[in-house]
């Protein structure tokens, strides 16, 4: 009798185990746990393999160390709008800095971040505040209180709203194309690029959902993006820069984001908008590129949208962006020299710090008319 009871008990336990094994919830939990462990292992492996290490210890005494992601393959300085914003800002205020492409996040889990005199600052807004306090630079000193308020409001729209729509286009809707831009070498480069891009894509999806914008459809996300871009185009109008004839911190912010649409998303809706209907935004991006990135060359044909996705994807710099390391605005060629150099001619250094696109004349000047003709060769100006 006791043997029969034991057999029945074992049968019930065995049946319960098999029932649990067959339930969807058990398998989902197992997959989640296993997947999470694999993702954690992959993230650790990527951190160890992709970090660019230097034997010497960094010394940030009287030197700005800029930690950011590695340069992509197509010549664009960064696929991160915030990394591009801060590096452009450093050039705008003419502060020498040293790039460090180590892939290491700040203690707050942010990228980019800087070190100066053994102090750290992360988050683009706090980095700007830190540099203003420590080094006395300020691109907004000539703005009125009302202009400062407008600048902050637009900055928040760009960084807290437009950013997510651009990230969606890069890392969700066009993940495979963005994956090709990652700069990696070695026998496992393709595998590492696949892992990194899909990990980042999953993270973008999750964070977009938490933000709220990720709960909308693809069409709705792009509709929100278009509203933001049209708002920027209206605000810019015929001005050289967003707050007038002089540069401000807002220009670095907007440039960091719109440059992604200009040069990293061929054939997509944001590229069609910025190189087509919202051409003044393209002119702004090109003006910023020529003035503050003299070593970053692009083809003239890459400045307007021709409707050919394949040809758009094939354009761009044939080689990656030069890593100048320690950069100072006053140590580089001016924009007119850079343009001539790209055409195959060599010139001596000029003491002038003004480019073809750096006069205080309105956008009706000959320089801007020339730029319009380059951007829209088939249209009358």
VEXDREN-2710 file (C-alpha; in Angstrom, 1 decimal):
% VEXDREN-2710
k/r/px/py/pz
1/UNK/0.0/0.0/0.0
2/UNK/2.8/2.4/1.0
3/UNK/4.6/1.6/-2.3
4/UNK/1.5/2.5/-4.3
5/UNK/1.2/5.8/-2.4
6/UNK/4.9/6.6/-3.0
7/UNK/4.4/5.8/-6.7
8/UNK/1.4/8.0/-7.0
9/UNK/3.2/10.8/-5.2
10/UNK/6.2/10.6/-7.5
11/UNK/3.8/10.5/-10.5
12/UNK/2.1/13.7/-9.3
13/UNK/5.5/15.4/-8.8
14/UNK/6.7/14.2/-12.2
15/UNK/3.5/15.4/-13.8
16/UNK/3.8/18.8/-12.1
17/UNK/7.4/19.2/-13.2
18/UNK/6.5/18.3/-16.8
19/UNK/3.5/20.7/-16.6
20/UNK/5.8/23.5/-15.4
21/UNK/8.3/22.7/-18.2
22/UNK/5.5/22.9/-20.7
23/UNK/4.1/26.2/-19.5
24/UNK/4.8/29.4/-21.5
25/UNK/5.7/31.4/-18.4
26/UNK/8.4/29.0/-17.4
27/UNK/10.0/29.0/-20.8
28/UNK/9.7/32.8/-21.0
29/UNK/11.4/33.2/-17.7
30/UNK/14.2/30.8/-18.7
31/UNK/14.7/32.7/-22.0
32/UNK/14.8/36.0/-20.3
33/UNK/17.4/34.8/-17.7
34/UNK/19.5/33.1/-20.4
35/UNK/19.2/36.0/-22.7
36/UNK/20.1/38.5/-20.0
37/UNK/23.2/36.5/-19.1
38/UNK/24.3/36.3/-22.7
39/UNK/23.7/40.0/-23.2
40/UNK/25.7/40.8/-20.1
41/UNK/28.5/38.5/-21.2
42/UNK/28.5/40.1/-24.7
43/UNK/28.5/43.6/-23.2
44/UNK/31.5/42.7/-21.1
45/UNK/33.3/41.1/-24.0
46/UNK/32.6/44.2/-26.2
47/UNK/33.9/46.5/-23.5
48/UNK/37.1/44.5/-23.2
49/UNK/37.6/44.1/-27.0
50/UNK/36.5/47.5/-28.3
51/UNK/38.2/49.8/-25.6
52/UNK/41.2/51.6/-27.1
53/UNK/43.7/51.4/-24.4
54/UNK/46.9/53.5/-24.0
55/UNK/49.9/52.4/-22.0
56/UNK/50.5/55.7/-20.4
57/UNK/48.2/57.0/-17.7
58/UNK/46.1/60.0/-18.7
59/UNK/47.0/63.2/-17.0
60/UNK/44.2/65.8/-17.1
61/UNK/46.2/68.6/-15.4
62/UNK/45.5/71.8/-17.4
63/UNK/44.3/69.6/-20.3
64/UNK/40.8/68.7/-21.4
65/UNK/40.4/64.9/-22.0
66/UNK/37.3/64.1/-24.1
67/UNK/36.0/60.6/-23.7
68/UNK/33.7/59.5/-26.5
69/UNK/32.8/56.7/-28.9
70/UNK/35.1/55.7/-31.8
71/UNK/34.9/57.5/-35.1
72/UNK/32.5/55.8/-37.7
73/UNK/33.7/54.7/-41.1
74/UNK/32.1/57.2/-43.3
75/UNK/34.1/60.3/-42.1
76/UNK/31.4/61.7/-39.9
77/UNK/32.9/62.6/-36.5
78/UNK/30.4/60.7/-34.4
79/UNK/27.2/58.7/-34.6
80/UNK/26.3/60.2/-31.2
81/UNK/24.6/63.6/-31.4
82/UNK/25.9/64.5/-27.9
83/UNK/29.5/63.5/-28.6
84/UNK/29.4/65.6/-31.8
85/UNK/27.8/68.5/-29.9
86/UNK/30.5/68.6/-27.2
87/UNK/33.4/68.2/-29.6
88/UNK/32.0/70.9/-31.9
89/UNK/31.4/73.1/-28.8
90/UNK/35.1/72.8/-27.8
91/UNK/36.1/73.9/-31.3
92/UNK/33.6/76.8/-31.2
93/UNK/35.1/78.2/-27.9
94/UNK/38.7/77.4/-29.2
95/UNK/39.7/75.1/-26.3
96/UNK/42.4/72.5/-27.1
97/UNK/41.4/69.0/-26.1
98/UNK/42.6/65.4/-26.3
99/UNK/40.3/62.8/-27.7
100/UNK/40.2/59.4/-25.9
101/UNK/38.2/56.8/-27.7
102/UNK/38.2/54.3/-24.9
103/UNK/34.4/53.4/-24.9
104/UNK/34.4/53.8/-21.1
105/UNK/31.3/55.5/-19.7
106/UNK/31.4/58.1/-17.0
107/UNK/30.6/57.1/-13.4
108/UNK/27.0/58.3/-14.2
109/UNK/26.9/55.9/-17.2
110/UNK/27.1/58.9/-19.7
111/UNK/28.9/59.5/-22.9
112/UNK/30.6/61.8/-23.7
113/UNK/32.4/63.0/-20.5
114/UNK/35.5/65.1/-19.9
115/UNK/38.3/65.3/-17.4
116/UNK/40.0/68.5/-16.5
117/UNK/42.5/69.1/-13.7
118/UNK/41.5/65.7/-12.3
119/UNK/37.9/66.7/-12.2
120/UNK/35.1/65.0/-14.2
121/UNK/32.0/66.3/-15.8
122/UNK/29.4/64.2/-17.7
123/UNK/26.2/65.1/-19.5
124/UNK/26.5/67.6/-22.3
125/UNK/24.7/70.4/-20.3
126/UNK/26.8/69.9/-17.2
127/UNK/30.0/69.7/-19.4
128/UNK/29.2/73.1/-20.9
129/UNK/28.4/74.6/-17.4
130/UNK/31.7/73.1/-16.1
131/UNK/33.8/74.6/-18.9
132/UNK/32.1/78.0/-18.4
133/UNK/32.9/78.0/-14.7
134/UNK/36.4/76.7/-14.9
135/UNK/37.7/78.3/-18.1
136/UNK/35.5/81.4/-18.4
137/UNK/34.2/80.5/-21.9
138/UNK/30.6/81.5/-22.8
139/UNK/29.0/81.4/-26.2
140/UNK/25.7/82.9/-24.8
141/UNK/27.1/86.0/-23.1
142/UNK/25.7/88.3/-25.7
143/UNK/22.2/86.8/-25.6
144/UNK/19.4/88.7/-23.9
145/UNK/17.4/87.0/-21.1
146/UNK/14.6/86.3/-23.6
147/UNK/17.0/84.8/-26.1
148/UNK/18.5/82.6/-23.4
149/UNK/15.1/81.4/-22.5
150/UNK/14.3/80.6/-26.2
151/UNK/17.7/78.8/-26.5
152/UNK/17.0/76.6/-23.5
153/UNK/13.5/75.7/-24.7
154/UNK/14.7/74.7/-28.2
155/UNK/17.6/72.8/-26.6
156/UNK/15.2/70.7/-24.6
157/UNK/13.0/70.1/-27.7
158/UNK/16.1/68.9/-29.6
159/UNK/17.7/66.8/-26.8
160/UNK/14.6/65.4/-25.2
161/UNK/12.3/64.9/-28.2
162/UNK/14.0/65.1/-31.6
163/UNK/16.9/63.0/-30.3
164/UNK/14.7/60.0/-29.8
165/UNK/13.2/60.2/-33.3
166/UNK/16.7/60.4/-34.8
167/UNK/17.9/57.5/-32.6
168/UNK/14.8/55.5/-33.8
169/UNK/15.8/56.1/-37.4
170/UNK/19.4/55.1/-36.7
171/UNK/19.2/52.2/-34.4
172/UNK/15.7/50.7/-35.1
173/UNK/14.4/51.5/-38.5
174/UNK/17.8/51.5/-40.3
175/UNK/19.8/49.3/-38.0
176/UNK/21.6/47.4/-40.8
177/UNK/22.8/50.5/-42.5
178/UNK/24.0/52.0/-39.2
179/UNK/25.8/48.8/-38.4
180/UNK/27.9/49.2/-41.5
181/UNK/29.2/52.6/-40.2
182/UNK/30.7/51.1/-37.1
183/UNK/34.5/51.1/-37.3
184/UNK/35.9/47.8/-36.2
185/UNK/38.7/45.5/-37.6
186/UNK/39.9/42.0/-36.9
187/UNK/38.6/38.5/-37.5
188/UNK/35.5/39.0/-35.3
189/UNK/34.7/42.5/-36.5
190/UNK/31.5/41.5/-38.3
191/UNK/30.2/39.6/-35.3
192/UNK/31.1/42.4/-32.9
193/UNK/29.4/45.0/-35.1
194/UNK/26.3/42.9/-35.2
195/UNK/26.3/42.4/-31.4
196/UNK/27.0/46.0/-30.7
197/UNK/24.4/47.4/-33.1
198/UNK/21.7/45.0/-31.9
199/UNK/22.4/45.6/-28.2
200/UNK/22.2/49.3/-28.8
201/UNK/19.0/48.9/-30.9
202/UNK/17.4/47.0/-28.0
203/UNK/18.5/49.6/-25.5
204/UNK/17.0/52.4/-27.7
205/UNK/13.7/50.6/-28.0
206/UNK/13.5/50.0/-24.3
207/UNK/14.5/53.6/-23.4
208/UNK/12.1/55.0/-26.0
209/UNK/9.3/53.0/-24.5
210/UNK/10.1/54.3/-21.0
211/UNK/10.3/57.9/-22.4
212/UNK/6.8/57.4/-24.0
213/UNK/7.6/58.2/-27.6
214/UNK/8.4/54.5/-28.2
215/UNK/4.8/53.6/-27.6
216/UNK/3.8/55.1/-30.9
217/UNK/3.8/53.6/-34.4
218/UNK/6.6/54.2/-36.9
219/UNK/4.5/56.6/-38.8
220/UNK/3.7/58.6/-35.7
221/UNK/7.3/58.7/-34.6
222/UNK/8.3/60.2/-38.0
223/UNK/5.4/62.6/-37.8
224/UNK/6.8/63.9/-34.5
225/UNK/10.3/64.1/-36.0
226/UNK/9.0/66.1/-39.0
227/UNK/7.2/68.6/-36.7
228/UNK/10.5/69.2/-34.7
229/UNK/12.5/69.7/-37.9
230/UNK/10.0/72.1/-39.4
231/UNK/10.1/74.0/-36.1
232/UNK/13.9/74.3/-36.3
233/UNK/13.7/75.4/-40.0
234/UNK/11.1/78.1/-39.1
235/UNK/13.2/79.3/-36.2
236/UNK/16.4/79.5/-38.3
237/UNK/14.7/81.2/-41.2
238/UNK/17.3/83.2/-43.2
239/UNK/19.6/83.6/-40.3
240/UNK/23.2/82.3/-40.4
241/UNK/22.8/80.8/-36.9
242/UNK/19.9/80.1/-34.7
243/UNK/20.2/83.1/-32.5
244/UNK/21.4/85.5/-35.2
245/UNK/24.7/86.3/-36.9
246/UNK/26.8/85.1/-34.0
247/UNK/27.2/81.5/-32.9
248/UNK/25.8/80.2/-29.6
249/UNK/25.7/77.0/-27.7
250/UNK/22.3/76.1/-29.3
251/UNK/24.1/75.9/-32.7
252/UNK/26.4/73.1/-31.3
253/UNK/23.3/71.3/-30.0
254/UNK/21.3/71.5/-33.2
255/UNK/24.3/70.7/-35.4
256/UNK/25.1/67.5/-33.4
257/UNK/21.6/66.2/-34.1
258/UNK/21.0/67.4/-37.6
259/UNK/24.4/66.2/-38.8
260/UNK/23.1/62.6/-38.2
261/UNK/20.2/63.3/-40.7
262/UNK/22.6/65.0/-43.1
263/UNK/25.3/62.4/-43.3
264/UNK/24.5/59.1/-41.6
265/UNK/20.9/58.3/-42.8
266/UNK/20.9/58.1/-46.6
267/UNK/17.5/57.7/-48.2
268/UNK/15.6/58.1/-45.0
269/UNK/12.8/60.6/-44.2
270/UNK/15.0/63.0/-42.2
271/UNK/17.6/63.1/-45.0
272/UNK/14.8/63.8/-47.5
273/UNK/13.5/66.7/-45.4
274/UNK/16.8/68.3/-44.6
275/UNK/18.2/68.1/-48.1
276/UNK/15.0/68.9/-49.8
277/UNK/12.2/71.0/-48.4
278/UNK/14.1/72.2/-45.3
279/UNK/17.2/73.2/-47.2
280/UNK/18.0/76.1/-44.9
281/UNK/18.8/73.4/-42.2
282/UNK/21.2/71.8/-44.7
283/UNK/22.9/75.1/-45.3
284/UNK/23.3/75.6/-41.6
285/UNK/24.9/72.2/-41.2
286/UNK/27.3/72.8/-44.1
287/UNK/28.2/76.2/-42.7
288/UNK/29.0/74.7/-39.3
289/UNK/31.0/71.8/-40.9
290/UNK/33.1/74.2/-43.0
291/UNK/33.8/76.5/-40.1
292/UNK/34.6/74.1/-37.3
293/UNK/35.6/70.9/-39.0
294/UNK/38.1/71.8/-41.7
295/UNK/39.4/68.2/-42.0
296/UNK/35.9/66.8/-42.6
297/UNK/35.3/66.7/-46.3
298/UNK/32.1/65.7/-48.1
299/UNK/31.1/65.6/-51.7
300/UNK/29.0/68.5/-53.0
301/UNK/26.5/65.9/-54.3
302/UNK/26.0/64.8/-50.7
303/UNK/24.5/68.1/-49.8
304/UNK/21.1/67.7/-51.4
305/UNK/18.7/64.8/-51.8
306/UNK/18.4/63.3/-55.3
307/UNK/15.9/60.6/-54.5
308/UNK/18.4/57.8/-55.2
309/UNK/18.9/55.9/-52.0
310/UNK/21.7/53.7/-53.4
311/UNK/23.7/56.5/-54.7
312/UNK/23.2/58.4/-51.5
313/UNK/24.5/55.5/-49.5
314/UNK/27.6/55.3/-51.7
315/UNK/28.6/58.9/-51.2
316/UNK/30.7/60.4/-48.5
317/UNK/34.3/60.6/-47.5
318/UNK/36.4/57.7/-48.9
319/UNK/38.5/57.6/-45.8
320/UNK/37.6/58.0/-42.2
321/UNK/37.8/61.3/-40.4
322/UNK/41.4/62.2/-39.4
323/UNK/41.9/62.0/-35.7
324/UNK/43.7/65.2/-35.0
325/UNK/44.1/64.3/-31.3
326/UNK/45.0/67.6/-29.6
327/UNK/42.8/70.1/-31.5
328/UNK/42.8/73.8/-31.4
329/UNK/40.8/76.0/-33.8
330/UNK/43.7/78.4/-34.2
331/UNK/46.1/75.6/-35.2
332/UNK/44.1/74.5/-38.3
333/UNK/43.5/75.7/-41.8
334/UNK/40.7/78.1/-42.3
335/UNK/37.7/77.0/-44.2
336/UNK/38.6/78.5/-47.5
337/UNK/42.0/76.8/-47.4
338/UNK/40.3/73.5/-46.4
339/UNK/38.0/73.7/-49.4
340/UNK/40.9/74.4/-51.8
341/UNK/42.9/71.6/-50.2
342/UNK/40.1/69.2/-50.8
343/UNK/40.3/70.1/-54.5
344/UNK/43.9/69.0/-54.6
345/UNK/45.8/72.3/-54.0
346/UNK/48.1/73.0/-51.2
347/UNK/48.2/76.4/-49.5
348/UNK/50.1/77.9/-46.6
349/UNK/48.5/78.6/-43.3
350/UNK/46.4/81.8/-43.0
351/UNK/46.2/83.9/-39.9
352/UNK/42.5/84.7/-40.6
353/UNK/40.0/82.8/-38.5
354/UNK/37.1/83.6/-40.8
355/UNK/35.8/81.3/-43.4
356/UNK/33.6/81.8/-46.5
357/UNK/30.6/81.2/-44.3
358/UNK/31.7/83.3/-41.3
359/UNK/30.8/86.9/-42.1
360/UNK/28.2/88.9/-40.3
361/UNK/26.5/89.8/-43.5
362/UNK/23.0/88.3/-43.9
363/UNK/22.2/85.2/-45.9
364/UNK/21.8/87.3/-49.0
365/UNK/25.6/87.6/-49.2
366/UNK/27.6/86.2/-52.1
367/UNK/28.9/83.5/-49.9
368/UNK/25.5/82.1/-49.0
369/UNK/24.3/82.5/-52.5
370/UNK/27.2/80.4/-53.6
371/UNK/26.4/77.8/-51.0
372/UNK/22.7/77.7/-52.1
373/UNK/23.9/77.1/-55.7
374/UNK/26.0/74.1/-54.5
375/UNK/23.1/72.7/-52.5
376/UNK/20.5/73.2/-55.2
377/UNK/22.3/73.2/-58.6
378/UNK/19.1/72.8/-60.5
379/UNK/17.1/75.5/-58.7
380/UNK/17.2/79.3/-59.2
381/UNK/18.2/81.3/-56.2
END
